[in-house]
Amino acid sequence: MDSAPRLGYIAQDVDKELTGGYRCVMGASEDENGPLLALDYSRIVPVLHGALLSLMARVEVLESRP
């Protein structure tokens, strides 16, 4: 996969916004240039799922208005 395009979240952007119990999604990695800030995608999925459910509920309320 070294030459394959990749896509993902920028760990530094996520790190700036995290508070409290959500810090558990942060991790660390390393490449040939040294340490890297990383996201643990297996831990971020439940957070994203919760946000999706919340937004879906809001959309339902807005769509039910006359």
C-alpha positions, 0 to 999 in steps of 0.5 A: 500500500505504500504507493496507493492513495490513502484517506483519513482524518488528520489526527492533529485536527481531531486532537484540538477538538477532543475533551474528556473521555473522548481522548481515548481515540488518540494514539501514536505511531511512528514512521521512518521520520519519527513519532506520529500522532494517530487516531485509533479508528476502531475507537472512533467509530462508536463516536461517529455512530453516536453523532450520526444517530443524533443528527438523524433524530434532528433531521426527523424532527425537522422533516416532521414540521409542517 
